[in-house]
Amino acid sequence: MTKTIALMGAMDEEVGLLLGEMTNTRSRTAAGIRFTEGLFRGCPVVVCRCGVGKVNAAAAAQVLASEFRIEALVFTGVAGALDPALEIGDIVVSSESVQHDMDASPLGFARGIIPFQTESVFPADPDWVRLAEESCKAAGVRFATGRVLSGDRFVADREEVAKLREEFGGACTEMEGAAVAQVCRMNGIPHVIIRSMSDKANGAAPESFAEFTAAASARSFGIVSGMLELRALRQP
């Protein structure tokens, strides 16, 4: 039986284009989240809008792992750039992800380290990373492959941007990806995070975020579409 690819986003803008092009759809709700199964460009997929934040993202990812026959999970959406070389509209493909707001430093753990756990940095699947990179190249879209930082905080301060970049070496910051990555890792499911820069995570972020979210989401959609098309060409 052909397994399903899970496509996730946090906001309506991030999954709306995917839902709009799906056929043969059926939906059900679990954990208060709506999951829509069907075909996207001929590929079996399940799409969901998880909601903002790590808890929502983790809950959705676990439902996908437990209740759907997913082969892999692609998280798509927007983020704030930390790498000064990135511009609005550029794509970040995750090489790995970490929770920047995990802080047990009073207990002697470095920030980002989950206490008493063997793994705190969650690598993306190399095959799916390559698909994303190839899709970006085919579309002529500027991209970088790097570390995605996640935390339950909208970063919009220049000093914090500089600190996160220096301390964690992050390419971008958002609010869900590392939680999804951790759940995927715990369940043995390949994943990759695709983020389009909607802002530069600086003092202008609240103003630019609303303006560029729709355009950035559309760019992420294009890259994910290209990934699934490339993958379909390589299936036996």
C-alpha positions as CSV (number, residue, x, y, z in Angstrom):
1,M,0.0,0.0,0.0
2,T,1.3,3.5,-0.9
3,K,2.1,5.4,2.2
4,T,1.0,9.0,2.8
5,I,3.1,12.2,3.0
6,A,2.1,14.5,5.8
7,L,2.1,18.2,5.0
8,M,1.8,20.6,8.0
9,G,1.6,24.3,8.6
10,A,0.7,26.4,11.6
11,M,-1.6,29.0,9.9
12,D,-4.4,29.0,7.3
13,E,-2.1,30.9,4.9
14,E,0.5,28.1,5.1
15,V,-1.8,25.2,4.2
16,G,-4.6,26.9,2.2
17,L,-3.0,26.5,-1.2
18,L,-2.3,22.8,-0.5
19,L,-5.9,22.2,0.5
20,G,-7.1,24.1,-2.6
21,E,-5.3,21.8,-5.0
22,M,-6.2,18.5,-3.3
23,T,-8.6,16.0,-4.9
24,N,-10.6,13.0,-3.5
25,T,-10.6,14.6,-0.1
26,R,-12.0,13.4,3.2
27,S,-11.5,15.0,6.6
28,R,-11.7,14.1,10.2
29,T,-10.8,15.8,13.5
30,A,-8.5,14.6,16.2
31,A,-7.1,16.5,19.2
32,G,-9.2,19.5,18.0
33,I,-7.2,19.6,14.7
34,R,-8.7,18.9,11.3
35,F,-6.8,16.5,9.1
36,T,-7.6,16.3,5.4
37,E,-6.6,13.2,3.3
38,G,-6.6,13.1,-0.4
39,L,-4.3,13.4,-3.5
40,F,-2.0,16.3,-4.2
41,R,-0.5,16.2,-7.7
42,G,-1.3,12.5,-7.7
43,C,0.5,11.9,-4.4
44,P,-1.4,10.6,-1.3
45,V,-1.2,13.3,1.4
46,V,-2.7,14.3,4.6
47,V,-2.7,18.1,5.3
48,C,-3.4,19.8,8.6
49,R,-3.2,23.3,10.1
50,C,-1.8,22.6,13.6
51,G,-2.0,26.0,15.1
52,V,0.7,28.2,16.4
53,G,3.3,27.0,19.0
54,K,5.2,23.9,19.9
55,V,2.4,22.2,21.9
56,N,-0.1,22.4,19.0
57,A,2.6,21.3,16.5
58,A,3.6,18.3,18.7
59,A,0.0,17.2,19.2
60,A,-0.7,17.3,15.5
61,A,2.6,15.5,14.6
62,Q,1.8,12.7,17.1
63,V,-1.7,12.2,15.7
64,L,-0.2,11.9,12.2
65,A,2.3,9.4,13.5
66,S,-0.2,7.3,15.4
67,E,-3.3,7.4,13.2
68,F,-2.2,7.9,9.6
69,R,0.2,5.7,7.5
70,I,2.6,8.5,6.9
71,E,5.9,7.9,5.2
72,A,7.4,11.3,6.0
73,L,6.4,14.7,7.3
74,V,7.1,18.1,5.6
75,F,6.5,21.2,7.7
76,T,5.9,24.3,5.6
77,G,5.4,27.9,6.4
78,V,7.1,31.2,7.2
79,A,9.8,32.3,9.6
80,G,12.0,35.2,10.6
81,A,15.5,35.3,9.2
82,L,18.5,35.2,11.6
83,D,21.2,34.8,9.0
84,P,21.9,38.3,7.8
85,A,22.5,37.0,4.3
86,L,18.8,35.9,4.0
87,E,16.2,38.3,2.5
88,I,12.4,38.3,2.7
89,G,11.2,35.5,0.4
90,D,14.3,33.3,0.7
91,I,13.8,29.7,1.7
92,V,15.5,27.9,4.6
93,V,15.7,24.1,4.3
94,S,16.3,22.5,7.7
95,S,19.5,20.6,8.2
96,E,18.5,20.2,11.9
97,S,16.4,22.0,14.5
98,V,16.6,22.9,18.2
99,Q,14.3,24.5,20.8
100,H,16.0,27.8,21.6
101,D,13.7,28.5,24.6
102,M,14.5,25.2,26.3
103,D,16.5,26.6,29.2
104,A,17.6,24.5,32.2
105,S,20.8,26.5,32.7
106,P,20.3,26.8,36.5
107,L,20.7,23.0,36.6
108,G,24.0,23.2,34.6
109,F,22.6,22.5,31.1
110,A,23.4,24.6,28.1
111,R,20.5,26.5,26.6
112,G,18.7,24.4,24.1
113,I,19.6,21.1,25.8
114,I,16.6,19.0,27.0
115,P,17.6,17.7,30.4
116,F,18.2,14.0,30.9
117,Q,17.6,13.2,27.2
118,T,20.1,11.8,24.8
119,E,19.1,14.1,21.9
120,S,18.2,17.8,21.8
121,V,19.2,18.7,18.2
122,F,17.0,16.9,15.7
123,P,18.4,16.3,12.2
124,A,16.2,16.5,9.1
125,D,16.1,13.5,6.8
126,P,18.9,13.8,4.2
127,D,16.8,12.5,1.3
128,W,14.1,15.0,1.9
129,V,16.6,17.8,2.4
130,R,18.0,17.0,-1.1
131,L,14.5,17.0,-2.6
132,A,13.9,20.5,-1.1
133,E,17.2,21.8,-2.3
134,E,16.6,20.4,-5.8
135,S,13.1,22.0,-5.8
136,C,14.5,25.4,-4.8
137,K,17.2,25.2,-7.6
138,A,14.6,24.1,-10.2
139,A,12.4,27.1,-9.2
140,G,15.3,29.5,-9.2
141,V,14.6,30.4,-5.6
142,R,17.4,31.6,-3.3
143,F,17.7,29.2,-0.3
144,A,20.0,28.2,2.5
145,T,20.2,24.8,4.3
146,G,20.7,25.3,8.0
147,R,19.6,25.1,11.5
148,V,16.0,26.1,12.4
149,L,15.4,27.5,15.8
150,S,12.0,27.1,17.5
151,G,10.5,28.7,20.5
152,D,7.1,29.9,21.9
153,R,8.0,33.5,21.4
154,F,7.8,35.7,18.3
155,V,11.3,37.2,17.9
156,A,11.2,40.8,16.9
157,D,14.2,42.3,18.6
158,R,17.5,43.1,17.0
159,E,19.6,42.2,20.1
160,E,17.8,38.8,20.5
161,V,18.3,38.1,16.8
162,A,22.1,38.7,17.2
163,K,22.1,36.6,20.4
164,L,20.3,33.6,18.8
165,R,22.5,33.7,15.8
166,E,25.6,33.8,17.9
167,E,24.6,31.2,20.5
168,F,22.8,28.7,18.3
169,G,24.0,29.4,14.8
170,G,20.4,29.4,13.6
171,A,19.4,30.3,10.0
172,C,15.9,31.3,11.0
173,T,13.5,31.3,13.9
174,E,9.9,30.2,14.2
175,M,7.5,28.6,16.7
176,E,6.9,24.9,15.7
177,G,9.5,23.1,13.7
178,A,11.7,21.6,16.4
179,A,8.7,20.2,18.3
180,V,7.6,18.5,15.1
181,A,11.1,17.3,14.5
182,Q,11.3,15.8,18.0
183,V,8.0,13.9,17.6
184,C,9.1,12.6,14.2
185,R,12.4,11.5,15.6
186,M,10.7,9.7,18.5
187,N,8.4,7.9,16.0
188,G,11.1,7.1,13.4
189,I,9.5,9.3,10.7
190,P,11.6,11.2,8.2
191,H,11.0,14.9,8.2
192,V,12.1,18.2,6.8
193,I,11.2,21.8,7.6
194,I,10.7,24.3,4.7
195,R,10.5,27.9,5.8
196,S,10.1,31.0,3.6
197,M,11.3,34.3,5.2
198,S,8.4,36.6,5.9
199,D,10.5,39.0,8.0
200,K,14.0,39.6,9.3
201,A,13.1,38.9,13.0
202,N,14.1,42.5,13.9
203,G,12.2,45.6,15.1
204,A,10.3,45.8,11.8
205,A,8.9,42.2,12.1
206,P,5.4,43.0,13.3
207,E,4.8,45.4,10.4
208,S,6.4,43.3,7.7
209,F,5.0,39.9,8.9
210,A,1.4,40.6,7.9
211,E,2.5,42.1,4.6
212,F,4.7,39.3,3.4
213,T,3.1,36.2,5.0
214,A,0.9,35.5,2.0
215,A,3.7,35.8,-0.5
216,A,6.1,33.8,1.6
217,S,3.5,31.1,2.1
218,A,3.0,30.9,-1.6
219,R,6.7,30.5,-2.2
220,S,6.8,27.6,0.4
221,F,3.9,26.0,-1.3
222,G,5.8,26.1,-4.6
223,I,8.8,24.4,-3.1
224,V,6.7,21.7,-1.5
225,S,4.9,21.1,-4.7
226,G,8.2,20.7,-6.6
227,M,9.4,18.3,-4.0
228,L,6.5,16.0,-4.4
229,E,6.7,16.2,-8.2
230,L,10.4,15.3,-8.0
231,R,9.7,12.4,-5.6
232,A,6.9,11.0,-7.9
233,L,9.3,11.0,-10.8
234,R,11.7,8.8,-8.8
235,Q,9.2,6.3,-7.6
236,P,9.5,2.8,-9.1
